[in-house]
Amino acid sequence: MSIKVIIAGFKGKMGQAAYKMVTEDSDLELVALLDPFTSEKEVAGVPVFNQKEELIGLDAQVWVDFTTPAVAYENTRFALENGFAPVVGTTGFTSEEIAELTELSRSKKLGGLIAPNFALGAVLLMQFAAQAAKYFPDVEIIELHHDQKKDAPSGTAVKTAELISQVRTSKQQGVADETESLAGARGAEFDGMRIHSVRLPGLVAHQEVIFGSQGEGLTLRHDSYDRVSFMTGVNLAIKEVVKRAELVYGLEHLL
């Protein structure tokens, strides 16, 4: 039996890639599309809705969300409250919001995923960075994205920093009397390490984690050149969340 899928934010670039992936997989059935601004009523026979409330009672199992940080939390809560297992690639969630949604998923006995990045290479990069940080505690993160991305730093960079901080001895990097002649020159601070965000046209999603030590350096880098790189992870997530009874943060929990 196919898994019935809703895609929220289907008009965006990630939503379009998800639409193509779902419609090309015989194990998945696209049953609804959601976008608040489109005038379309259907796409290739699939109904299009402008308001999420119109989806209450719909026969569907998974809610795929590639919308905006402004609505992602409410969308995910709505999905869980209405029996749809969320697969969310939209970033910008606070740790408190993730904790609330996880608790709600448990009460509903629904699986779900909030993933800062669906590219398998990016997930591996985060795991490798956490391993390296045990031996190289001095580290900075540079994340590079297209200039239409609204949040900074990226969810991937924050997740990477969180994983590193779990194994790295907390320390304030740089000299104690360091100053910035231009505010923000040293980037955002996370547990003493620094995160830098680049936004330029032509980029998709890229990240470097740079480690430094006495007489040596180590750089880990991942590049997504096309949004199709995320679809393997999205496909895997759709098929896994229907087997679970709790929402998780990070694709690594489903691998």
Secondary structure as the mmCIF struct_conf table of DSSP 4:
data_model
#
loop_
_struct_conf.conf_type_id
_struct_conf.id
_struct_conf.beg_label_comp_id
_struct_conf.beg_label_asym_id
_struct_conf.beg_label_seq_id
_struct_conf.end_label_comp_id
_struct_conf.end_label_asym_id
_struct_conf.end_label_seq_id
HELX_LH_PP_P HELX_LH_PP_P1 SER A 2 SER A 2
STRN STRN1 ILE A 3 ALA A 8
BEND BEND1 GLY A 9 GLY A 9
TURN_TY1_P TURN_TY1_P1 PHE A 10 LYS A 11
BEND BEND2 GLY A 12 GLY A 12
HELX_RH_AL_P HELX_RH_AL_P1 LYS A 13 THR A 23
TURN_TY1_P TURN_TY1_P2 GLU A 24 GLU A 24
TURN_TY1_P TURN_TY1_P3 SER A 26 ASP A 27
STRN STRN2 LEU A 28 LEU A 34
BEND BEND3 PRO A 36 PHE A 37
BEND BEND4 LYS A 41 LYS A 41
STRN STRN3 GLU A 42 VAL A 43
TURN_TY1_P TURN_TY1_P4 ALA A 44 GLY A 45
STRN STRN4 VAL A 46 PHE A 49
BEND BEND5 ASN A 50 GLN A 51
HELX_RH_3T_P HELX_RH_3T_P1 LYS A 52 LEU A 55
TURN_TY1_P TURN_TY1_P5 ILE A 56 GLY A 57
BEND BEND6 GLN A 61 GLN A 61
STRN STRN5 VAL A 62 ASP A 65
HELX_RH_AL_P HELX_RH_AL_P2 PRO A 69 GLU A 81
TURN_TY1_P TURN_TY1_P6 ASN A 82 GLY A 83
HELX_LH_PP_P HELX_LH_PP_P2 PHE A 84 PHE A 84
STRN STRN6 ALA A 85 VAL A 88
HELX_RH_AL_P HELX_RH_AL_P3 SER A 95 LYS A 108
TURN_TY1_P TURN_TY1_P7 LYS A 109 LYS A 109
STRN STRN7 GLY A 112 ILE A 114
BEND BEND7 PRO A 116 PRO A 116
HELX_RH_AL_P HELX_RH_AL_P4 LEU A 120 ALA A 133
TURN_TY1_P TURN_TY1_P8 LYS A 134 TYR A 135
STRN STRN8 ASP A 138 HIS A 145
TURN_TY1_P TURN_TY1_P9 ASP A 147 GLN A 148
BEND BEND8 ASP A 151 PRO A 153
HELX_RH_AL_P HELX_RH_AL_P5 GLY A 155 VAL A 167
BEND BEND9 ARG A 168 ARG A 168
HELX_LH_PP_P HELX_LH_PP_P3 THR A 169 SER A 170
BEND BEND10 GLY A 174 GLY A 174
TURN_TY1_P TURN_TY1_P10 ALA A 176 ASP A 177
BEND BEND11 SER A 181 LEU A 182
TURN_TY1_P TURN_TY1_P11 ALA A 183 ARG A 186
STRN STRN9 ALA A 188 PHE A 190
TURN_TY1_P TURN_TY1_P12 ASP A 191 GLY A 192
STRN STRN10 MET A 193 ARG A 199
TURN_TY1_P TURN_TY1_P13 PRO A 201 GLY A 202
STRN STRN11 ALA A 205 SER A 213
TURN_TY1_P TURN_TY1_P14 GLN A 214 GLY A 215
STRN STRN12 GLU A 216 SER A 224
BEND BEND12 ASP A 226 ASP A 226
HELX_RH_3T_P HELX_RH_3T_P2 ARG A 227 PHE A 230
HELX_RH_AL_P HELX_RH_AL_P6 MET A 231 VAL A 241
TURN_TY1_P TURN_TY1_P15 VAL A 242 LYS A 243
BEND BEND13 ALA A 245 GLU A 246
STRN STRN13 LEU A 247 TYR A 249
BEND BEND14 GLY A 250 GLY A 250
HELX_RH_3T_P HELX_RH_3T_P3 LEU A 251 LEU A 254
#
